[in-house]
Amino acid sequence: MASTKAGGSTKNVRDSKPKYLGIKLGNGAAARPGMVIVRQRGTKIMAGKNVRVAKDHTLFAMTTGKVSYTEKRKMKFDGSITRRKVANVI
């Protein structure tokens, strides 16, 4: 006879860590070289002046300045035009 009741096994206990995506420096924020501006999956926001794209599509500053976001009209390969957000450091 068991002294304690048998505990069942559970299958739904695993969870992934948060990825902390999103805009890290807002419009008008001061940026120094190497500072992360946006963490993203895919290029939802494009890199503009003095901004580069990392391997995981993260946007980071190349020079000291202020962050500004603008919109740019971009033509797709099928001829349709869309508006894309662009991050700049000026």
Summary of the structure (lengths in Angstrom):
residues: 90
radius of gyration: 21.8
end to end distance: 75.9
largest distance: 76.3
contacts: 192
relative contact order: 0.23
helix: 0%
strand: 41%
